[in-house]
Amino acid sequence: MSIKTANQTTLQRLTEAQPFLVDCVPAAQAMGLTGRSVLHAGPPLPWERACATVQAAICCAVRYEGWAPDDAAARALVLTGEVRIGPCHHLAAVGPMTGIITPSMPVFVVENRAHGNRAHVTINEGLGKVLRFGANDASVVERLRWLAGEAGPILGAALRASGGIDLRALMAQAVRMGDDMHQRNVAASSLLARSLMGPLVRSGVDASALARVADFIGANDQFFLNIAMAAGKAATDPCLSGADSTLVVTMARNGTDFGIRAAGLGDRWFTAPVEMPKGLYFPGFGPEDANPDMGDSAIVETIGLGAFAMAASPSVVRFVGAGGVQEAIAATEEMAEICLGEHPHFKIPTMDERGTPVGIDIRKVVETGITPLINTGIAGKIPGTGQIGAGIARAPLACFEQALEAFGAR
């Protein structure tokens, strides 16, 4: 098969995905995540190379599971191998920022009904001091336990009763309403809340518990982010079988390394040092306080959203400090130069209904020198700080050069 034909086939496989949100259950049940296991964002990462923010989140997760009473004991368990760490991507999952998943954490289940595979992601914790940004105090653990004990089971019951929520349709509508599905999820979160309203009310749970879940969803404009990521994972995983394709199916970072995987190269990672994001900082913080970029959330750029859809979401450009409407259109047009096509379902009204650029081609990246642009949150580099801003980051060119060289050698 020619590369051109393989790329067309793989791109179609990606864009024809039909992700449905079908359940919310503990990771042990949904993913078979058993024993003392902690998953993290990005490519494989030995403990000694992990940044302090990721290490703090892992220790907090160990405490949350009750495997250790404090961070020192948690660290010792990791160092001795009694607690195993590994990438979310290796178990059909994704995680924002630090990306932490442990067995008892509830995960949303997204089913790709076009190809039969599933993807998983934790519930978005909200803003402030949260695990995904490396916060690790008692309030973080308390919220995680509430998600596991109350919110997760209620959401799971509602989703099972709903028969599944069509995420592709919901995301297409949200793009038209100004979301990029990475830094801006206001419309998508609202559309999801509307879809969940009936099933939640009919679930028959205690009114006070239902009110707490409703308040939690209503107060979190980024609630849909994690679900968009799982939709992206469900869409891209079937593309790993594209033997002669140069299409990028994974972009992920862990605060140390940026990694990509390409359809024609299977599960093999190609990594380079991750870059520092550039953007706007919350009062009292600046670039000197920032952690290098992290998270599996670049999966949304891999399916044509996030920074690739900025023309549909000019407000995001101002939020991340990158300009206005014209800069948003320019960003989307630049990303089109490294993509194989346009998404048939994610349309941009301000660009005469063109589809968002989709199908990053490692050949085009290396040929043009244009690397994928990613919208991102910015975490503090000091453990416990949490989110300190938002901005944009670039994927390092070296990842794509390595992948292209390996593709040629194969």
Residue, then its C-alpha position, 0 to 999 in steps of 0.5 A: m500500500s502506498i503512503k498516500t493511500a494508507n494516510q487516506t485510509t487512516l485519516q478516514r478511520l480517525t474522522e469516522a469515529q463515533p465516540f459515545l459516553v456510556d459509563c462512569v465506574p472505578a478504573a479497576q472495573a473499567m480498565g482492569l487496573t489492579g494492584r498498587s498501580v498509578l498511571h501518569a500522563g505522557p510517555p513512559l517516565p522513570w520516577e527519578r526523571a519525573c518533575a517534582t509536580v508529577q512526583a507530588a501527584i503520584c505520592c498524593a494518589v498513593r495516600y488517597e488509595g491508603w497505601a501509605p500514610d505520608d509522602a515519604a512512605a509513598r515515595a519509598l513504595v514507588l522506589t522499591g517497586e511496590v507501587r508501579i507507575g506507567p503511562c495512561h496511554h498504555l491502558a486505553a486511557v488519558g489524563p490531563m496535566t499530571g494525568i493520575i489514575t489509580p484503581s479506585m478512581p472513577v473513570f468515564v468510559v467512552e465507546n467508539r461505536a464505529h470500531g468497538n474500542r473504548a477509552h477512559v479518563t478521570i472526572n475533571e476535579g474542577l479548578g484551584k488546588v487539584l491533583r492534575f496540577g500537582a496539588n496534594d494537601a488534605s482537601v485534594v484527597e477529600r475531593l477525590r474520595w467524594l468523586a469516588g464515593e458519591a459523584g462517580p456512582i451517580l454519574g455512572a447510573a445516569l449514563r447507563a440509563s441514558g443509553g450513551i451520549d453522542l460525543r461527536a455530535l455534541m462536540a461539533q455543536a460546541v465548536r460552533m458555539g465557540d469552544d476549542m475543546h481544550q482551554r475552552n469547554v463552556a459550551a460543551s460542558s453546558l450541552l453535556a449537563r443538559s443531556l445528563m439532566g433527565p437521567l440524573v433526575r430519574s436516577g432516584v438518588d437522594a436529592s441532597a446528593l444529586a444537588r451536590v453533583a449538579d452544583f459540582i458540574g455547574a461550577n466547572d466550565q472545564f468539566f467536559l475537557n476530560i471527556a473530550m480527551a477520552a473521545g480523542k483517545a477512542a478515535t485515535d487508538p484504532c489508527l495505530s494499525g495503519a501500517d504504512s501511514t505517517l499520521v500522528v496518533t498520539m501527542a503527550r507530555n509529562g513535564t519532562d518529555f514530549g512524546i509522539r506515536a505514529a500510525g505506521l510505527g505502532d506503540r513506539w514512542f519518539t521523545a524529546p525534552v518538553e518545552m515551557p509554555k508561553g501565556l498569561y499568568f495568574p496574579g503573583f505568578g510568572p514564567e519563573d514559577a512555571n513547570p514545563d508542559m505536561g498532560d495527555s490533553a494534546i490528544v484533542e489537537t491530534i483530532g483537529l481541536g484545541a489549537f487547531a480549532m482556534a479560529a472557532s474560538p477567538s476568546v481562547v486566543r486572548f485567554v492564552g495571551a496569543g492575540g485576537v481574531q486574526e491571530a486565531i485564524a492564522a493559527t488554524e491556517e498554520m496548522a492546516e499546513i501540516c495536516l492531511g485534511e479537514h474534519p468532516h464534522f468539526k466545522i468552523p463558521t468563521m472560515d466559511e464552514r471549513g473543517t478543522p485541520v486534522g491528521i498531523d503528518i510527520r512528513k509535513v512537520v519535518e518538511t515545513g519545520i512547523t510543529p503542532l501548536i497546543n493550548t495548555g494550562i500552566a502548572g506551578k513547578i513547586p509541588g502543591t501550588g496548582q494551576i498558575g496560568a494558561g498558554i500555548a506550547r509547541a511540540p518539539l521538532a526532534c520527535f517528528e524527525q526521529a519518527l520520520e527517520a524510523f519510518g524510512a528505516r522500516 
